[in-house]
Amino acid sequence: MHHHLDASAVARALSPDEPVILNRPHAAERAARFFATKFPGKSLYAVKANPSPDLLPILWAGGITHYDVASIAEVRLVRGVLPNATLCFMHPVKTASAIREAYFVHGVRTFSLDTREELEKIVAATADEAGNPAADLRLCVRLRVSSEYSELSLASKFGIDLADAGPLLQETRQVADWLGVCFHVGSQAMTPFAYVQALERVRAAIADAGVVIDMIDVGGGFPSVYPGMEPPPLEDYFAIIHRHFEALPIAYNAELWCEPGRALCAEYNSLIVKVEKRRGKELYINDGAYGALYDAAHVAWRFPVRILNDARSEVLEDFAFYGPTCDDADYMEGPFQLPADIKAGDFIEIGMLGAYGAAMRTAFNGFGQGESVIVTDEPMASLYTGERKDPRVSDNVVSLR
């Protein structure tokens, strides 16, 4: 893979007609080391956020040894790239064949569930040829919690209701060598209080079940920085999670886990696109809703942007994007602020696409191709360089006289 200084150097060297993915390995490793050293427990990378085989070893080098896999394909991928990694199958609905292969072929012992049916499926799929149940299952019951403090909800599809959690925890305890409770507060949680609410539900579920709990998994939701979304420092999240974890009625040696996806990989990728046409305040670019800009189209996610051509207007205007396909849905409203005199032939860098960006690309309409290169500059925004101002701190000075 070719190395360049930054996006502008790539645009000058390649003048690409296809979108170019820019990889920043140093940014991903820095994020991994941050979680590995500062989170007061174990950090699992949520592979779905970016399953790139190039990224996984970078996170491993940064200290991430456990991986949250959500399909048998992800199990195979991570096991092939990282043979010594600990894999945790955290999708609450799995096929029996996937469970069986994960357990017997790939050494997976940790599985999540949110129903009695899934529990029975796991027990049956991991039994030996004589029908004897596995004695080393590490099972996590997923609890449904609120997503009200997150930008993207994950509250409706998975998780058992608090009112029903007690009996399921009791049944799971009977067959599990090691029992955990997990949840997910939603993607891009903008306040640590999201985890306080969830952990209070965990407390109530444990009290109702009256069973020994060996692990609490607070899931993902840890945010990154985007236009209009300035979260508090991640250390605040870690501190409040640890304080409430310590107060739970759990085993004295219980473990604390988390499953960051976006927070580990958002800064890894950005994208160079070319403006093919301008129509008023609409720019036709060569990537879009069926490519790396899926979130910009479907959930109106605003990514940072900058023009890569020199000597342009300092006046910025709001633009919308159309992608390259023939589909009218290939539209990204933004707004994306760019120089007022931007025109066809200009190149734009779109930042913070490491999470759910490159992973979402398709070949619809024959698009979705393009080169990947490594750049050595810093991402367009970062939680980890130490230069970001705490958004809670005000510059206003109020005199007390």
ABEGO torsion letter per residue (X at the ends): XBBBABAAAAAAAAGBABBBBBBBAAAAAAAAAAAAAABAEBBBBBAAABABAAAAAAAAAAGBABBBBABAAAAAAAAAABAABBBBBABABBBAAAAAAAAAAAGBABBBBABAAAAAAAAAAABBAAGBBBAABBBBBBBBBBAAABABBAAAABEBBAAAAAAAAAAAAAABABBBBBBBAEBGBABAAAAAAAAAAAAAAAAAAGBBBABBBAEBGBBBBBBGBBBBBAAAAAAAAAAAAAABBBBAABBBBBBBAAAAAAAABBBBBBBABBBEABBBBABBAABAAAAAAAAGBBBBBBBABBGBBABBBBBBBBBABABAABBBAOBBBBBAABBBGBBBBBBGAABGBAAABBABGGBGBEBBBBBABBBABBAAAGABBBAABBABBBBAX
